[in-house]
Amino acid sequence: MGAAIAVTLLVGGCGTGTATPTVGVEAGTTPASTPASTAGATESATAGTTSVDVSTPSPTAVPAGTPLPTVPVNGFYLRAWSIAPIGIENTFDVAPKVISDGKLLTVTFPPFSDTYPLYVQPASRTISAAGLATIVAEAQSDGLLGESAAFVCPHSADAGMVAGSGTDHLVLIVGGVSHEMTSSCPYATPAPGTGKPTSATWAAFERFKKLLADPSAWLGSAVGPSTAYNPDRLAVLANVYDPVAASITPVGVTHWPLSAPLAAFGVDLFGARCGVVSGKDATTLLPVVKAAPAASTFRDGSGTYADLVVRAFMPGEPNPCVGY
């Protein structure tokens, strides 16, 4: 699909897939793209504290009366995600936020409990052509529609690095033209300022990201009511283990419903088995994982055990099992 705008949180690390995919499981060949840096995108201050306005913007971010661009619903695509610096299994289950075919697809995790679900149902809301045009107009106003950019937060000369900070990604495709950017802040977060940030800066990107965090508040009636979204593909990470060797007594054992054995499922990813399940396999697996709590252990017909991480595979998303 090429470059795109993304604002969410996804997978990190570096891995490769080597096994031959089984039926209904896609090994994938398209890696998650990494934006190139654009000159001028990095901000810095040599002394003192830099004041940057990253406060929550009002719903009318683009000045009233500003002509909105014409944006066809099927000509707009957005994907937002974040890459954590450690532990792919800790971020694999966080699907990217996606706007595709005029629908906003998001996943909201429930409070943690003993019955926390293995699979969290995504929500879908329509966004009108006027709402999409408002998003594009704001991106233009914020100077974010270059081919690619890597924004880094400003910092004072003695600012300390923040251990473990990740990277936010944003991909936007409008009318076939792709815009891709990243944002990171390995320093202490800058103090909020006043007024609209300078365009094409880290602060402008952060402001745009905050707007996208709550589209209903920003776009109002352009966003429709929430409905359940059932994906046609699932991303699955299976951590296969031997209960005897691990001195573990499996609890909540659930039958693995697919024909592919767990030990040969998908491809290897950091010692786990990773695959994107589609077609009849997705139809078979979805009701099983919907009913299973997160603490479930799966066992296949050969007696192999695995703990699973399962989430919706979003439209236009690169295969999370390769390219990291």
N, C-alpha and C positions, 0 to 999 in steps of 0.2 A: 504494500500500500504506500510505501515511501515514507517520508517524514510526516509528522503530524504533531498537534499540540496536546500535551498531557499535563494534568495537575494532581495526580494521586500518589499512591504509595504501593510499590510492588516488590520485585525480587532483586536480590543482590548476589554478588559472588561471581565465580567463573567456573563453568563446567562444560562438559561436552557429552553428547550422547553417542553411544557406539553400538548399542544393540539394535537388531532389526525389530521394528515395531510389529506388534501383533494386530490381528484383525480388529478394526474398530478403534485402534489407538494410533494417533498420529505422532510420529517422531518429530516432524517439523524440520524445516531447513532455514527459516528466516529468523535471524537473531534479533534481539531487541536492539534498536539503533541507538547510537550514542552521538549526541549532537557535537559538532565541532565548535570550538570557541570562536567568538567574533570579537575582533579588536574593539576596545572601548567598552566591553560589557562588564569588565571587572572594575569595581569601585574601591577606593581606599582613601584613608586620611592619615597623614603622617604624624599628627599630634592631636591630643584632646579627644573628646567624645563626639562622634559624628551623629547628628540628629537626623533621623529618617522617618518620614510619615508612613507607617504601616498599620495605622489604625483602621478599624472596620469602616469601609466606605459606605456612603448612603446609596440607596437603591437607584438614585438618579445620577449615576457616576458620569455618564456622558451628558454634557450640558443640554438643557431643554432646547428643542428646536433644531438640534443637529441632524442634518439629513442622514438617514440610515442607508447603508448599502443594500443592494438587492442580493439576497442570499437564498438560493433554492434549497429546500429541505434536504434533498438527496445530494446536494453538493457541499454539505457541511459535515465534518467529522472532528471530534475532539476526544483526546484520551489524556488522562492525568494520573500519575502514579508517583510513588516515592520508592527509592532503593535504600534499604537499610544497610549499614556497613558490615553487619555480622549476622550469621544465622539465617540461611535461606529458608529453613523450615519455619522460622518465626515471622516471615513476611510472605511466604508463598500463598497463604490463604487470604491475603488482602487483594481483592480484585481492583483493577483500575476503574476510575470513574470514566464513563464513556458517554458521548452524545453521538448517536448514529441514526440515520433515517428519521430525524426529528424526534428521537426518544432519548431521554436522559436515564441512564442505567447506573444505579448505585447500590452499595451494600452497607447497611448499618448494623454493627454488631451489638447484640444484646448484652446486658450486664452479666458478668461472670457468675455462674452458679453451678451446683452439683449436676444439673441437668442441661448444661451448656450444649448446644447442638453441634454435631459434626459439620453440618452444612447449613449455611445461612442464606435464606432466600433473598435474591436481589429484588429491588423495586424498580419499576419503570414509570416514567412520567413523560408526557408529550411536551415538546417545546415548539411553539408556533414559529413561522417564518420570521415574524417581527421580533420574537425573542432571540432567535439565532442572529438576526441582523444587529441587535443591540450588543450581543457578545462580540461580534466582529468589529463594530464601531468602537467599543471600549478597547479592544486589543490594538486597534489602529491609533486611538488617542494615547494609549500608554506606550506606543512605539515598540510593540512586540511582534510585528509582522515581518521581520527580516527572515532570511532563509534559515538561519540558526544562530543561537547565542548561548553563552554560558555565563550566568550572572553569579557573582560572589558578593556577599554583603560587605559594606564598608566597615573599617575597623580603625581603632587607634593604634599607634606604633607599639604600645605595650600590651595590646589585647592578647589574652591567652587563648590558645586553641581549645575547642570543645571536643573532648574525646568522644568518638563514636557518632559524630553527626553524619546524617545521610544526605541524599540528593533528591530533590523534587524534579520531576520531568513533566513537560507539557508539550503535546503535539496537537496542531490545528491544521486541518486541510480545508481550504475554501475554494470551491470551483476548480479543483485539481491542483491548486498551488499549496505546497506544504511549508509549514513553519514549525520549527522544532527548537526547544530551549530547555535549559536546565537551570536550577537555582540551588546554591549551597551556602551554608554559613558556618564555617569551622571556627568562628570567633564568638565572643559574647554577643548576644543579640543587640543590635543598635537600639538606642533610646528612641521612642516615637517622636516624630516632629509634627508640624502643622502644615496644612495645605496639601495639594496634590503633588506627589513625587515627580521628579524630573523623568521624562519619558526615556525608555530604553535603558532602565537601570534596575538593579536588584529590588529596590523599593517599589518601583512601578510593577514589576513582576509579582511581588508579594501582595500588592494591593489587588491586582487582577485575580490572583489565586484566592484571596479572601472573598471576592465577589462570587466566584464559582463555587465556593464552599456552601453557599446557601442560595441557589438559583431562585427559589420561590420568593424569598425576601427581596432579591434584586429585580427579578423580572415580573413579579406579580402574576397577573392573570394569563400571561404568556405561557406559564407552566401549568400543566394539567394535574389532576389528582393522581395519587400514587396507586399503582396496581402491581400485583405479583408478576415477576418476570421469570419464566421458565426457559433456561438456555437450551440450545441444541447441542452444546458441547460442555464437558466438564474437565477441569484441570485436576489431576490426581497425583499426589505424592505418597508413595507407599514405603514406609520404613519397615523392611522385612527383618525379623529377628527369630532366634531360636530360644523359646522359653526355658528349656533345660540349661543351655549354656549361659543364659542371662539370669538364671535362678529367679524367674518370674512366673507367677501363676496367672495366666490370662483371665481377665474378667470381662463380662459383657461381650462374649464371643458372638460375632455375627458372620453368617456365611458369605463368602466372597462370591457374587453372583455371575461374574464374567468367566468365559471359557479360558482366557489367558491366565496361566498360573501367576501368582504374585511374584515369584522369584524371577520371572521372565517378562513381567509387565513393562511396557514402554521402553525407556532407556535409562541407563545409569546416570544419576545426578547426585554427586557428593555422597555416594554410598547407598542412596535410596533409589527406588524405581519411580520414574516420572513419565506421565503420559497424558495426552489430551484425548478423552473418550468421546466418540461421536456416534451417530446413527443408532442402530438397535442397542448397542452397548450402553449408550447414554440413556436411552429410554429405560433400559433394565436397571441401571445403577442409580438413577436419580431418586426413585421412591425409597430405595434402601437407605441411602445416606440421609435423606430427609428425616427418616424415622430413627436414626441412630444418634445417641449422644456422643460427644467428642471423645469420651473415654473408651469408646468401643474398640475391641480388637477384632480384626477380620481373619478368617481362616479359610483357605481354599481346599479343594478336593484332595490335594496331596498332603494336607496337614501343615502347610506353611502358614505362619502367622505374620501379621503386619498391622501397624498402626497407620491410619490414613489421615491425610490432609486433603480436603476436597472443597472446591469452589467453582463458581460459574466461570466459564471461559468466555470473555466478552468479545463482541464483534470488532474485528480489525486488530485484535491484540496479537503481538508476536507470541510464538510458542514459548511458554515459560520454562520448558525443559531443555532448551539449547541457547547458546549464545551468551551465557553469563560467565 
